[in-house]
Amino acid sequence: MALRLVRAQPEAAASWAQQGLTGVHVTGLSDGWSALTPSTPSSAVPPPYDDPVAVLLNRPVPHRMRPAFGVGVVGRQALLTATAGGWRAVPRWVAWQPGVGVVRPGGLAPLRVADLVHLSGSEAPGALGDVADVLHDPTGSPVETLRRLLAALGLPGGGLLGAPVDDEARHVTPAPRGVAAFARMVADDASWHAEMTAPDDADEGRPSAGRRTDPSTDSPDSPDTEEHR
């Protein structure tokens, strides 16, 4: 389950989605926002990039469609990602876990509550406290927490989480050409990695660097003989 909020009209959001790697439903929301939700149980590319939630949440958003937000459930955790406008902005993350509350988002760049509220554009007097209360409340499910979090931020789309597809949503599939190009890149990378980590047959029996070779001791019958792979 995931939802991506971008600052764009549905037509622009759909065009961007076609350049992606997973099928989505695009729904126009209020105040110039559009929501993208996964439409298939797996993306259009092979593992390890077949998880549509991970693909959608991690996809970089062009600066013209930011600030952008994403929420999703991964395992037992609720995740929120936000990217500010500007050329050099990087995605930052908030993670929440039932029974614990807010937790560190692993190796991802963390997002402060104050910065999250600022990016949302909320002008509600108690927004900062409301968002902090949601994140530090360990009760409820990940989906419920994400709905509450979006509401506290004044962002639309919470009603789409875990709900049937909106009748006005547009189904968008990724362009085959882009999917094929990405699949080739992954295959080439895997081939390169296999080649770089495989033993070199040409080096079979070649002395290792730094070892002085003595024909009298490197004979097959010598107890000091080593295999160099």
N, CA, C and O of each residue as an XYZ file, in Angstrom:
916
protein
N       0.848     -1.180      0.000
C       0.000      0.000      0.000
C       0.887      1.236      0.000
O       1.774      1.383      0.841
N       0.634      2.116     -0.954
C       1.438      3.334     -1.041
C       0.650      4.413     -1.758
O      -0.278      4.131     -2.516
N       1.038      5.654     -1.505
C       0.424      6.799     -2.168
C       1.500      7.859     -2.358
O       2.273      8.151     -1.446
N       1.535      8.425     -3.548
C       2.487      9.498     -3.845
C       1.704     10.755     -4.165
O       0.803     10.730     -5.003
N       2.038     11.850     -3.509
C       1.405     13.142     -3.756
C       2.379     14.038     -4.494
O       3.491     14.281     -4.025
N       1.954     14.530     -5.658
C       2.802     15.424     -6.442
C       2.029     16.702     -6.735
O       0.802     16.701     -6.824
N       2.772     17.784     -6.880
C       2.165     19.098     -7.140
C       2.006     19.247     -8.645
O       2.836     19.866     -9.311
N       0.930     18.672     -9.172
C       0.707     18.690    -10.617
C      -0.742     18.346    -10.910
O      -1.430     17.732    -10.095
N      -1.189     18.753    -12.083
C      -2.504     18.359    -12.552
C      -2.467     16.884    -12.963
O      -1.397     16.356    -13.263
N      -3.618     16.219    -12.979
C      -3.640     14.789    -13.300
C      -2.985     14.442    -14.630
O      -2.344     13.397    -14.745
N      -3.135     15.308    -15.644
C      -2.536     15.014    -16.950
C      -1.013     14.969    -16.853
O      -0.376     14.075    -17.410
N      -0.437     15.936    -16.144
C       1.016     15.962    -15.979
C       1.490     14.794    -15.122
O       2.535     14.202    -15.393
N       0.722     14.467    -14.091
C       1.087     13.338    -13.237
C       1.027     12.024    -14.010
O       1.868     11.147    -13.814
N       0.030     11.888    -14.890
C      -0.086     10.674    -15.696
C       1.068     10.553    -16.677
O       1.590      9.460    -16.897
N       1.467     11.674    -17.268
C       2.601     11.658    -18.190
C       3.878     11.230    -17.475
O       4.676     10.465    -18.015
N       4.061     11.726    -16.267
C       5.227     11.332    -15.470
C       5.163      9.852    -15.111
O       6.176      9.152    -15.136
N       3.964      9.383    -14.777
C       3.797      7.979    -14.402
C       4.144      7.042    -15.556
O       4.665      5.950    -15.330
N       3.862      7.457    -16.783
C       4.181      6.621    -17.941
C       5.680      6.408    -18.105
O       6.105      5.446    -18.745
N       6.468      7.285    -17.540
C       7.921      7.159    -17.613
C       8.481      6.319    -16.465
O       9.695      6.162    -16.342
N       7.598      5.782    -15.630
C       8.026      5.007    -14.472
C       8.126      3.521    -14.755
O       8.225      3.094    -15.905
N       8.097      2.735    -13.673
C       8.314      1.294    -13.781
C       7.169      0.463    -13.233
O       7.252     -0.765    -13.205
N       6.094      1.122    -12.795
C       4.976      0.366    -12.252
C       3.658      1.022    -12.636
O       3.581      2.243    -12.776
N       2.628      0.210    -12.805
C       1.310      0.735    -13.110
C       0.721      1.461    -11.911
O       0.918      1.044    -10.770
N       0.000      2.544    -12.165
C      -0.585      3.332    -11.083
C      -1.975      3.809    -11.472
O      -2.348      3.820    -12.645
N      -2.724      4.201    -10.459
C      -3.955      4.960    -10.646
C      -3.652      6.413    -10.285
O      -3.103      6.693     -9.220
N      -4.007      7.318    -11.163
C      -3.782      8.747    -10.937
C      -5.118      9.405    -10.613
O      -6.083      9.285    -11.368
N      -5.159     10.100     -9.483
C      -6.383     10.749     -9.031
C      -6.114     12.227     -8.780
O      -5.195     12.577     -8.039
N      -6.910     13.090     -9.392
C      -6.792     14.517     -9.135
C      -7.405     14.871     -7.791
O      -8.508     14.427     -7.471
N      -6.696     15.666     -7.006
C      -7.158     16.059     -5.684
C      -7.290     17.576     -5.607
O      -7.150     18.268     -6.615
N      -7.555     18.082     -4.427
C      -7.760     19.519     -4.249
C      -6.441     20.278     -4.217
O      -5.377     19.700     -3.994
N      -6.533     21.573     -4.442
C      -5.397     22.499     -4.290
C      -4.200     22.153     -5.163
O      -3.059     22.380     -4.762
N      -4.446     21.605     -6.356
C      -3.356     21.346     -7.290
C      -2.556     20.087     -7.035
O      -1.488     19.910     -7.621
N      -3.047     19.206     -6.174
C      -2.353     17.949     -5.901
C      -2.921     16.824     -6.756
O      -4.100     16.825     -7.109
N      -2.061     15.867     -7.081
C      -2.495     14.620     -7.711
C      -1.898     13.466     -6.923
O      -0.786     13.559     -6.405
N      -2.651     12.379     -6.842
C      -2.204     11.198     -6.102
C      -1.949     10.052     -7.062
O      -2.684      9.859     -8.030
N      -0.900      9.294     -6.784
C      -0.585      8.093     -7.547
C      -0.552      6.917     -6.580
O       0.139      6.960     -5.563
N      -1.298      5.870     -6.900
C      -1.322      4.660     -6.083
C      -1.045      3.458     -6.973
O      -1.474      3.447     -8.127
N      -0.340      2.441     -6.474
C      -0.038      1.265     -7.297
C      -1.308      0.577     -7.769
O      -2.278      0.456     -7.020
N      -1.293      0.128     -9.014
C      -2.462     -0.546     -9.580
C      -2.228     -2.035     -9.788
O      -3.150     -2.756    -10.172
N      -1.020     -2.501     -9.544
C      -0.681     -3.910     -9.753
C       0.104     -4.427     -8.552
O       0.745     -3.644     -7.850
N       0.060     -5.751     -8.306
C       0.783     -6.313     -7.156
C       2.288     -6.348     -7.333
O       3.019     -6.550     -6.363
N       2.762     -6.154     -8.550
C       4.203     -6.112     -8.795
C       4.482     -5.105     -9.900
O       3.608     -4.798    -10.711
N       5.695     -4.601     -9.923
C       6.060     -3.626    -10.941
C       6.298     -4.324    -12.271
O       6.125     -5.537    -12.386
N       6.695     -3.552    -13.269
C       6.895     -4.104    -14.611
C       8.307     -4.621    -14.832
O       8.644     -5.032    -15.943
N       9.143     -4.609    -13.795
C      10.531     -5.059    -13.931
C      10.791     -6.208    -12.966
O      10.072     -6.359    -11.978
N      11.810     -7.020    -13.239
C      12.086     -8.193    -12.413
C      12.699     -7.823    -11.068
O      13.119     -6.684    -10.866
N      12.751     -8.792    -10.143
C      13.404     -8.562     -8.853
C      14.846     -8.114     -9.041
O      15.480     -8.498    -10.025
N      15.375     -7.321     -8.135
C      14.775     -6.903     -6.859
C      13.975     -5.608     -6.942
O      13.751     -4.952     -5.925
N      13.549     -5.240     -8.131
C      12.827     -3.981     -8.323
C      11.344     -4.212     -8.630
O      10.702     -3.387     -9.279
N      10.813     -5.336     -8.160
C       9.442     -5.693     -8.517
C       8.409     -5.249     -7.489
O       7.214     -5.453     -7.702
N       8.832     -4.652     -6.390
C       7.898     -4.194     -5.363
C       7.349     -2.821     -5.758
O       8.101     -1.847     -5.772
N       6.057     -2.723     -6.078
C       5.521     -1.435     -6.539
C       5.549     -0.355     -5.465
O       5.655      0.829     -5.783
N       5.454     -0.749     -4.196
C       5.506      0.236     -3.114
C       6.884      0.882     -3.057
O       7.004      2.106     -3.014
N       7.922      0.051     -3.058
C       9.291      0.580     -3.019
C       9.604      1.404     -4.261
O      10.243      2.453     -4.176
N       9.149      0.921     -5.416
C       9.408      1.641     -6.670
C       8.758      3.020     -6.647
O       9.376      4.011     -7.037
N       7.510      3.081     -6.190
C       6.786      4.350     -6.200
C       7.349      5.333     -5.171
O       7.502      6.519     -5.467
N       7.656      4.850     -3.972
C       8.134      5.748     -2.926
C       9.546      6.252     -3.188
O       9.894      7.362     -2.783
N      10.358      5.449     -3.860
C      11.754      5.830     -4.080
C      11.991      6.566     -5.392
O      13.100      7.040     -5.640
N      10.973      6.668     -6.233
C      11.194      7.324     -7.513
C      11.397      8.833     -7.333
O      10.572      9.490     -6.699
N      12.477      9.385     -7.879
C      12.697     10.833     -7.782
C      11.591     11.609     -8.505
O      11.134     11.212     -9.577
N      11.180     12.702     -7.908
C      10.137     13.554     -8.483
C      10.796     14.802     -9.064
O      11.604     15.434     -8.383
N      10.471     15.177    -10.308
C      11.076     16.384    -10.900
C      10.718     17.626    -10.092
O       9.660     17.692     -9.466
N      11.613     18.603    -10.117
C      11.438     19.781     -9.258
C      10.162     20.550     -9.569
O       9.609     21.218     -8.695
N       9.692     20.458    -10.812
C       8.484     21.204    -11.173
C       7.235     20.621    -10.510
O       6.187     21.266    -10.495
N       7.336     19.399     -9.960
C       6.191     18.738     -9.338
C       6.372     18.624     -7.825
O       5.728     17.799     -7.176
N       7.248     19.452     -7.273
C       7.512     19.408     -5.841
C       7.083     20.725     -5.192
O       6.922     21.736     -5.875
N       6.897     20.705     -3.847
C       7.209     19.613     -2.943
C       6.340     18.390     -3.206
O       5.195     18.500     -3.643
N       6.908     17.232     -2.931
C       6.218     15.971     -3.161
C       6.297     15.122     -1.900
O       7.262     15.192     -1.138
N       5.270     14.330     -1.704
C       5.200     13.473     -0.523
C       4.861     12.050     -0.950
O       4.301     11.821     -2.022
N       5.206     11.118     -0.104
C       4.834      9.737     -0.338
C       4.617      9.048      0.992
O       5.355      9.288      1.947
N       3.615      8.199      1.061
C       3.377      7.411      2.270
C       3.152      5.968      1.852
O       2.632      5.692      0.771
N       3.549      5.058      2.720
C       3.362      3.653      2.400
C       3.626      2.776      3.603
O       4.177      3.218      4.611
N       3.225      1.533      3.478
C       3.447      0.541      4.523
C       4.438     -0.479      3.997
O       4.208     -1.107      2.963
N       5.539     -0.641      4.711
C       6.570     -1.611      4.354
C       6.820     -2.482      5.578
O       7.339     -2.009      6.589
N       6.454     -3.748      5.483
C       6.545     -4.613      6.650
C       5.582     -4.143      7.717
O       4.386     -4.006      7.458
N       6.089     -3.892      8.921
C       5.262     -3.401     10.019
C       5.338     -1.889     10.159
O       4.694     -1.316     11.039
N       6.103     -1.247      9.319
C       6.331      0.183      9.476
C       5.514      1.028      8.506
O       5.253      0.637      7.369
N       5.125      2.191      8.997
C       4.547      3.225      8.143
C       5.665      4.192      7.788
O       6.403      4.645      8.662
N       5.789      4.505      6.510
C       6.846      5.401      6.046
C       6.247      6.636      5.391
O       5.226      6.560      4.707
N       6.885      7.755      5.607
C       6.549      8.987      4.893
C       7.840      9.557      4.331
O       8.849      9.643      5.030
N       7.799      9.944      3.073
C       8.934     10.606      2.451
C       8.485     11.955      1.904
O       7.353     12.106      1.444
N       9.371     12.917      1.960
C       9.065     14.261      1.468
C      10.296     14.836      0.786
O      11.424     14.662      1.248
N      10.054     15.527     -0.328
C      11.136     16.173     -1.069
C      10.746     17.620     -1.323
O       9.681     17.899     -1.874
N      11.610     18.530     -0.922
C      11.345     19.953     -1.112
C      11.549     20.341     -2.568
O      12.058     19.553     -3.364
N      11.149     21.558     -2.910
C      11.436     22.071     -4.236
C      12.912     22.421     -4.354
O      13.660     22.349     -3.379
N      13.318     22.796     -5.547
C      14.727     23.142     -5.743
C      15.487     22.007     -6.402
O      15.056     20.854     -6.377
N      16.628     22.350     -6.993
C      17.375     21.386     -7.788
C      18.090     20.351     -6.946
O      18.198     19.196     -7.358
N      18.581     20.732     -5.775
C      19.440     19.838     -5.006
C      18.733     19.192     -3.821
O      19.386     18.589     -2.968
N      17.432     19.307     -3.757
C      16.699     18.717     -2.637
C      16.789     17.193     -2.683
O      16.720     16.591     -3.754
N      16.942     16.583     -1.520
C      17.010     15.128     -1.426
C      15.797     14.625     -0.652
O      15.299     15.325      0.230
N      15.315     13.433     -0.964
C      14.193     12.876     -0.210
C      14.583     12.633      1.245
O      15.680     12.154      1.530
N      13.689     12.962      2.147
C      13.896     12.676      3.569
C      12.716     11.867      4.086
O      11.627     11.897      3.514
N      12.950     11.142      5.179
C      12.007     10.108      5.583
C      11.646     10.180      7.064
O      12.428     10.624      7.904
N      10.426      9.725      7.343
C       9.944      9.501      8.703
C       9.423      8.068      8.755
O       8.740      7.619      7.835
N       9.744      7.356      9.827
C       9.265      5.980      9.987
C       8.529      5.853     11.317
O       8.922      6.440     12.324
N       7.458      5.077     11.295
C       6.639      4.850     12.490
C       6.360      3.365     12.609
O       6.142      2.680     11.610
N       6.370      2.870     13.844
C       6.141      1.441     14.065
C       5.134      1.244     15.183
O       5.254      1.881     16.230
N       4.132      0.370     14.992
C       3.137      0.148     16.047
C       3.782     -0.386     17.318
O       4.679     -1.229     17.277
N       3.306      0.124     18.443
C       3.861     -0.279     19.722
C       5.092      0.499     20.117
O       5.561      0.378     21.249
N       5.627      1.296     19.210
C       6.849      2.063     19.465
C       6.634      3.550     19.204
O       7.015      4.392     20.018
N       6.026      3.863     18.074
C       5.912      5.248     17.635
C       6.962      5.549     16.591
O       7.325      4.672     15.807
N       7.456      6.773     16.567
C       8.434      7.164     15.562
C       9.756      6.445     15.820
O      10.198      6.330     16.964
N      10.383      5.961     14.743
C      11.668      5.266     14.823
C      12.586      5.832     13.745
O      12.136      6.532     12.838
N      13.875      5.523     13.852
C      14.816      5.981     12.834
C      14.542      5.248     11.526
O      14.272      4.047     11.540
N      14.607      5.949     10.397
C      14.295      5.326      9.097
C      15.477      4.563      8.497
O      15.808      4.747      7.326
N      16.105      3.712      9.294
C      17.221      2.920      8.779
C      18.358      3.807      8.305
O      18.771      4.735      9.000
N      18.856      3.510      7.116
C      19.945      4.305      6.557
C      19.472      5.462      5.707
O      20.277      6.088      5.017
N      18.179      5.762      5.742
C      17.621      6.855      4.947
C      17.806      8.192      5.661
O      17.954      8.241      6.882
N      17.794      9.262      4.891
C      17.941     10.602      5.471
C      16.695     10.947      6.283
O      15.589     10.920      5.744
N      16.851     11.271      7.572
C      15.679     11.552      8.407
C      15.100     12.940      8.144
O      15.777     13.839      7.647
N      13.828     13.079      8.495
C      13.111     14.340      8.301
C      12.602     14.836      9.645
O      11.911     14.102     10.352
N      12.929     16.056     10.004
C      12.449     16.638     11.250
C      10.975     17.015     11.124
O      10.493     17.361     10.046
N      10.279     16.938     12.249
C       8.852     17.255     12.250
C       8.619     18.692     11.793
O       7.707     18.947     11.006
N       9.421     19.624     12.268
C       9.244     21.027     11.886
C       9.418     21.218     10.384
O       8.684     21.988      9.765
N      10.388     20.519      9.799
C      10.606     20.626      8.355
C       9.457     19.991      7.583
O       9.058     20.486      6.529
N       8.928     18.895      8.114
C       7.791     18.235      7.471
C       6.584     19.165      7.423
O       5.930     19.288      6.387
N       6.295     19.808      8.528
C       5.159     20.738      8.573
C       5.395     21.909      7.628
O       4.472     22.352      6.944
N       6.613     22.408      7.586
C       6.934     23.523      6.684
C       6.723     23.127      5.223
O       6.156     23.897      4.449
N       7.175     21.929      4.842
C       7.024     21.476      3.458
C       5.559     21.296      3.082
O       5.175     21.519      1.934
N       4.748     20.894      4.045
C       3.329     20.666      3.749
C       2.596     21.968      3.458
O       1.532     21.960      2.839
N       3.163     23.085      3.905
C       2.508     24.371      3.704
C       1.382     24.636      4.676
O       0.628     25.594      4.506
N       1.255     23.798      5.697
C       0.178     23.972      6.664
C       0.362     25.257      7.452
O       1.457     25.567      7.921
N      -0.724     25.994      7.587
C      -0.709     27.224      8.371
C      -1.583     27.099      9.611
O      -1.859     28.089     10.290
N      -2.015     25.878      9.901
C      -2.838     25.656     11.083
C      -2.020     25.948     12.338
O      -0.872     25.514     12.432
N      -2.584     26.671     13.300
C      -1.823     27.062     14.498
C      -1.212     25.883     15.253
O      -0.092     25.983     15.753
N      -1.927     24.787     15.338
C      -1.424     23.660     16.126
C      -0.862     22.529     15.302
O      -0.750     21.408     15.798
N      -0.503     22.788     14.047
C      -0.067     21.718     13.150
C       1.171     20.993     13.674
O       1.238     19.764     13.630
N       2.140     21.745     14.166
C       3.380     21.130     14.636
C       3.107     20.154     15.773
O       3.610     19.030     15.769
N       2.312     20.583     16.742
C       1.981     19.711     17.863
C       1.139     18.524     17.441
O       1.330     17.414     17.938
N       0.195     18.754     16.514
C      -0.668     17.664     16.054
C       0.139     16.579     15.346
O      -0.080     15.390     15.574
N       1.072     16.992     14.488
C       1.899     16.023     13.764
C       2.787     15.259     14.735
O       2.932     14.042     14.621
N       3.382     15.969     15.688
C       4.230     15.309     16.683
C       3.427     14.303     17.503
O       3.921     13.220     17.816
N       2.197     14.657     17.849
C       1.353     13.745     18.623
C       1.077     12.460     17.846
O       1.116     11.368     18.412
N       0.799     12.592     16.554
C       0.530     11.407     15.729
C       1.759     10.503     15.682
O       1.647      9.288     15.849
N       2.911     11.087     15.459
C       4.128     10.290     15.296
C       4.568      9.620     16.594
O       5.177      8.550     16.559
N       4.270     10.229     17.729
C       4.701      9.659     19.003
C       3.634      8.787     19.649
O       3.846      8.249     20.736
N       2.497      8.644     18.993
C       1.435      7.764     19.486
C       1.703      6.345     18.982
O       1.650      6.119     17.773
N       1.988      5.383     19.858
C       2.326      4.030     19.405
C       1.122      3.159     19.085
O       1.288      2.022     18.643
N      -0.085      3.668     19.299
C      -1.277      2.857     19.074
C      -1.758      2.978     17.631
O      -1.368      3.888     16.900
N      -2.610      2.038     17.245
C      -3.182      2.067     15.904
C      -2.346      1.301     14.899
O      -1.254      0.824     15.208
N      -2.874      1.190     13.692
C      -2.201      0.472     12.611
C      -1.398      1.451     11.760
O      -1.614      2.660     11.842
N      -0.478      0.946     10.946
C       0.268      1.837     10.050
C      -0.634      2.655      9.124
O      -0.399      3.846      8.924
N      -1.664      2.022      8.561
C      -2.555      2.747      7.648
C      -3.299      3.853      8.389
O      -3.403      4.976      7.895
N      -3.819      3.534      9.580
C      -4.526      4.549     10.363
C      -3.603      5.718     10.712
O      -4.011      6.879     10.666
N      -2.375      5.401     11.057
C      -1.424      6.453     11.412
C      -1.117      7.346     10.218
O      -1.014      8.563     10.369
N      -0.972      6.762      9.045
C      -0.699      7.566      7.851
C      -1.885      8.460      7.502
O      -1.696      9.601      7.082
N      -3.085      7.960      7.669
C      -4.263      8.800      7.429
C      -4.282      9.988      8.389
O      -4.513     11.126      7.981
N      -4.038      9.708      9.660
C      -4.008     10.777     10.668
C      -2.889     11.769     10.373
O      -3.056     12.975     10.554
N      -1.759     11.260      9.921
C      -0.614     12.124      9.645
C      -0.906     13.078      8.494
O      -0.607     14.269      8.582
N      -1.489     12.562      7.414
C      -1.838     13.424      6.287
C      -2.859     14.477      6.706
O      -2.773     15.634      6.294
N      -3.826     14.070      7.527
C      -4.834     15.023      7.996
C      -4.200     16.110      8.863
O      -4.550     17.284      8.739
N      -3.272     15.727      9.737
C      -2.613     16.702     10.600
C      -1.765     17.680      9.796
O      -1.585     18.830     10.196
N      -1.248     17.218      8.664
C      -0.438     18.074      7.793
C      -1.289     18.925      6.856
O      -0.776     19.814      6.175
N      -2.581     18.649      6.828
C      -3.451     19.376      5.910
C      -3.290     18.936      4.470
O      -3.607     19.691      3.551
N      -2.799     17.719      4.261
C      -2.601     17.196      2.907
C      -3.750     16.274      2.520
O      -4.286     15.565      3.372
N      -4.136     16.274      1.246
C      -5.224     15.413      0.792
C      -4.730     13.991      0.529
O      -3.530     13.717      0.556
N      -5.681     13.097      0.276
C      -5.331     11.752     -0.171
C      -5.449     10.663      0.863
O      -5.364      9.483      0.523
N      -5.643     11.026      2.126
C      -5.720     10.001      3.160
C      -6.840      9.007      2.927
O      -6.714      7.830      3.266
N      -7.935      9.476      2.351
C      -9.062      8.588      2.094
C      -8.796      7.541      1.032
O      -9.557      6.581      0.905
N      -7.717      7.711      0.258
C      -7.381      6.731     -0.779
C      -6.610      5.542     -0.229
O      -6.514      4.505     -0.886
N      -6.060      5.684      0.969
C      -5.242      4.619      1.546
C      -6.103      3.429      1.954
O      -6.970      3.548      2.819
N      -5.863      2.307      1.341
C      -6.608      1.102      1.663
C      -8.049      1.113      1.204
O      -8.832      0.255      1.611
N      -8.418      2.075      0.359
C      -9.798      2.205     -0.112
C      -9.922      1.697     -1.546
O      -8.918      1.589     -2.250
N     -11.149      1.381     -1.989
C     -11.346      0.997     -3.390
C     -10.901      2.114     -4.329
O     -10.849      3.280     -3.940
N     -10.585      1.751     -5.546
C     -10.115      2.726     -6.528
C     -11.210      3.745     -6.823
O     -12.369      3.386     -7.031
N     -10.833      5.002     -6.837
C     -11.769      6.075     -7.146
C     -12.278      5.928     -8.574
O     -11.519      5.599     -9.485
N     -13.580      6.176     -8.759
C     -14.185      6.035    -10.089
C     -13.558      6.975    -11.111
O     -13.545      6.676    -12.305
N     -13.042      8.099    -10.651
C     -12.458      9.074    -11.569
C     -10.953      8.887    -11.762
O     -10.317      9.654    -12.484
N     -10.392      7.879    -11.122
C      -8.951      7.647    -11.246
C      -8.614      7.147    -12.648
O      -9.391      6.422    -13.269
N      -7.464      7.542    -13.120
C      -6.987      7.127    -14.445
C      -5.913      6.063    -14.286
O      -4.933      6.257    -13.565
N      -6.105      4.930    -14.968
C      -5.113      3.860    -14.903
C      -4.008      4.136    -15.920
O      -4.270      4.321    -17.109
N      -2.770      4.159    -15.431
C      -1.617      4.455    -16.284
C      -0.626      3.302    -16.192
O      -0.267      2.866    -15.098
N      -0.191      2.816    -17.342
C       0.821      1.763    -17.384
C       2.141      2.350    -17.877
O       2.140      3.272    -18.693
N       3.258      1.829    -17.394
C       4.555      2.370    -17.823
C       4.830      2.077    -19.287
O       4.412      1.041    -19.804
N       5.524      2.975    -19.954
C       5.865      2.800    -21.364
C       6.818      1.616    -21.524
O       7.827      1.542    -20.822
N       6.513      0.683    -22.441
C       7.361     -0.504    -22.618
C       8.816     -0.166    -22.920
O       9.724     -0.874    -22.483
N       9.039      0.904    -23.658
C      10.417      1.248    -24.024
C      11.259      1.571    -22.791
O      12.402      1.129    -22.677
N      10.688      2.340    -21.878
C      11.422      2.687    -20.670
C      11.654      1.483    -19.775
O      12.722      1.343    -19.179
N      10.655      0.613    -19.678
C      10.794     -0.605    -18.875
C      11.892     -1.496    -19.440
O      12.713     -2.032    -18.696
N      11.899     -1.650    -20.765
C      12.916     -2.486    -21.408
C      14.313     -1.914    -21.197
O      15.264     -2.661    -20.967
N      14.435     -0.598    -21.276
C      15.742      0.035    -21.072
C      16.241     -0.194    -19.651
O      17.424     -0.459    -19.439
N      15.334     -0.092    -18.672
C      15.739     -0.322    -17.289
C      16.124     -1.779    -17.069
O      17.106     -2.068    -16.386
N      15.345     -2.706    -17.651
C      15.655     -4.128    -17.504
C      17.024     -4.456    -18.093
O      17.774     -5.255    -17.532
N      17.346     -3.831    -19.232
C      18.669     -4.055    -19.834
C      19.775     -3.521    -18.929
O      20.828     -4.142    -18.785
N      19.525     -2.373    -18.329
C      20.528     -1.790    -17.442
C      20.780     -2.700    -16.241
O      21.925     -2.900    -15.837
N      19.703     -3.251    -15.675
C      19.845     -4.158    -14.536
C      20.602     -5.412    -14.942
O      21.473     -5.883    -14.211
N      20.265     -5.960    -16.126
C      20.945     -7.160    -16.607
C      22.423     -6.888    -16.858
O      23.275     -7.708    -16.516
N      22.725     -5.741    -17.455
C      24.122     -5.388    -17.712
C      24.893     -5.223    -16.409
O      26.050     -5.631    -16.302
N      24.241     -4.619    -15.419
C      24.899     -4.422    -14.131
C      25.180     -5.763    -13.459
O      26.250     -5.968    -12.886
N      24.197     -6.683    -13.534
C      24.390     -8.004    -12.940
C      25.501     -8.762    -13.645
O      26.300     -9.444    -13.005
N      25.549     -8.640    -14.976
C      26.596     -9.308    -15.746
C      27.969     -8.752    -15.393
O      28.934     -9.501    -15.238
N      28.045     -7.427    -15.267
C      29.322     -6.796    -14.911
C      29.769     -7.234    -13.526
O      30.945     -7.525    -13.308
N      28.821     -7.278    -12.587
C      29.165     -7.672    -11.219
C      29.645     -9.117    -11.183
O      30.610     -9.436    -10.488
N      28.968    -10.001    -11.940
C      29.382    -11.402    -11.974
C      30.776    -11.543    -12.574
O      31.588    -12.342    -12.108
N      31.038    -10.756    -13.613
C      32.345    -10.818    -14.263
C      33.445    -10.322    -13.332
O      34.542    -10.881    -13.306
N      33.150     -9.271    -12.566
C      34.168     -8.699    -11.697
C      34.450     -9.561    -10.478
O      35.545     -9.501     -9.919
N      33.479    -10.362    -10.059
C      33.664    -11.172     -8.857
C      34.041    -12.606     -9.155
O      34.382    -13.351     -8.236
N      33.991    -13.021    -10.427
C      34.337    -14.395    -10.781
C      35.848    -14.567    -10.790
O      36.568    -13.621    -11.109
N      36.356    -15.776    -10.441
C      37.802    -16.020    -10.515
C      38.280    -15.985    -11.952
O      37.559    -16.398    -12.860
N      39.476    -15.499    -12.161
C      40.060    -15.394    -13.492
C      40.821    -16.667    -13.803
O      41.850    -16.946    -13.186
N      40.313    -17.453    -14.773
C      40.953    -18.716    -15.127
C      42.371    -18.511    -15.627
O      43.223    -19.388    -15.486
N      42.619    -17.345    -16.215
C      43.947    -17.091    -16.758
C      44.985    -16.965    -15.653
O      46.185    -17.115    -15.886
N      44.492    -16.680    -14.425
C      45.418    -16.526    -13.313
C      45.619    -17.817    -12.541
O      46.334    -17.839    -11.540
N      44.981    -18.915    -13.009
C      45.105    -20.189    -12.315
C      46.571    -20.605    -12.249
O      47.237    -20.727    -13.278
N      47.056    -20.818    -11.061
C      48.424    -21.262    -10.894
C      49.442    -20.153    -10.921
O      50.636    -20.407    -10.759
N      48.992    -18.903    -11.126
C      49.925    -17.779    -11.153
C      50.243    -17.357     -9.721
O      49.330    -17.231     -8.905
N      51.516    -17.136     -9.399
C      51.870    -16.737     -8.033
C      51.203    -15.418     -7.667
O      51.040    -14.539     -8.513
N      50.822    -15.288     -6.406
C      50.201    -14.047     -5.956
C      51.238    -12.952     -5.863
O      52.435    -13.211     -5.740
N      50.753    -11.711     -5.925
C      51.648    -10.559     -5.880
C      52.399    -10.537     -4.561
O      51.827    -10.768     -3.496
N      53.702    -10.253     -4.652
C      54.510    -10.139     -3.450
C      55.165    -11.438     -3.026
O      55.975    -11.447     -2.099
N      54.825    -12.555     -3.699
C      55.439    -13.833     -3.339
C      56.550    -14.155     -4.316
O      56.323    -14.171     -5.526
N      57.732    -14.409     -3.821
C      58.873    -14.737     -4.677
C      58.749    -16.180     -5.142
O      58.535    -17.090     -4.341
N      58.885    -16.373     -6.439
C      58.738    -17.703     -7.013
C      60.087    -18.413     -7.059
O      61.071    -17.878     -7.569
N      60.109    -19.620     -6.519
C      61.315    -20.455     -6.554
C      60.946    -21.765     -7.210
O      60.199    -22.549     -6.625
N      61.449    -22.033     -8.420
C      61.084    -23.256     -9.129
C      61.330    -24.504     -8.312
O      60.663    -25.517     -8.520
N      62.255    -24.457     -7.403
C      62.567    -25.659     -6.636
C      61.524    -25.964     -5.581
O      61.396    -27.107     -5.141
N      60.785    -24.960     -5.177
C      59.772    -25.187     -4.150
C      58.368    -25.122     -4.697
O      57.435    -25.513     -3.995
N      58.160    -24.636     -5.945
C      56.827    -24.525     -6.527
C      56.510    -25.699     -7.429
O      55.610    -25.603     -8.264
N      57.207    -26.778     -7.287
C      56.886    -27.970     -8.056
C      55.656    -28.626     -7.472
O      55.344    -28.395     -6.304
N      54.929    -29.452     -8.255
C      53.714    -30.080     -7.743
C      53.956    -30.935     -6.519
O      53.036    -31.154     -5.732
N      55.191    -31.430     -6.336
C      55.454    -32.322     -5.215
C      55.879    -31.591     -3.958
O      56.034    -32.211     -2.907
N      56.072    -30.283     -4.046
C      56.546    -29.528     -2.896
C      55.437    -29.309     -1.889
O      54.324    -28.966     -2.287
N      55.693    -29.494     -0.578
C      54.664    -29.258      0.440
C      54.286    -27.791      0.579
O      53.269    -27.473      1.194
N      55.100    -26.878      0.009
C      54.805    -25.446      0.114
C      53.980    -24.923     -1.054
O      53.680    -23.731     -1.113
N      53.611    -25.799     -1.984
C      52.855    -25.349     -3.152
C      51.496    -24.805     -2.729
O      50.811    -25.409     -1.904
N      51.097    -23.637     -3.308
C      49.797    -23.026     -3.040
C      49.035    -22.877     -4.338
O      49.623    -22.746     -5.412
N      47.731    -22.898     -4.226
C      46.884    -22.617     -5.383
C      46.546    -21.137     -5.360
O      46.123    -20.592     -4.340
N      46.740    -20.503     -6.499
C      46.466    -19.060     -6.613
C      45.293    -18.873     -7.553
O      45.397    -19.109     -8.756
N      44.186    -18.450     -6.992
C      42.979    -18.311     -7.801
C      42.573    -16.855     -7.827
O      41.574    -16.504     -8.456
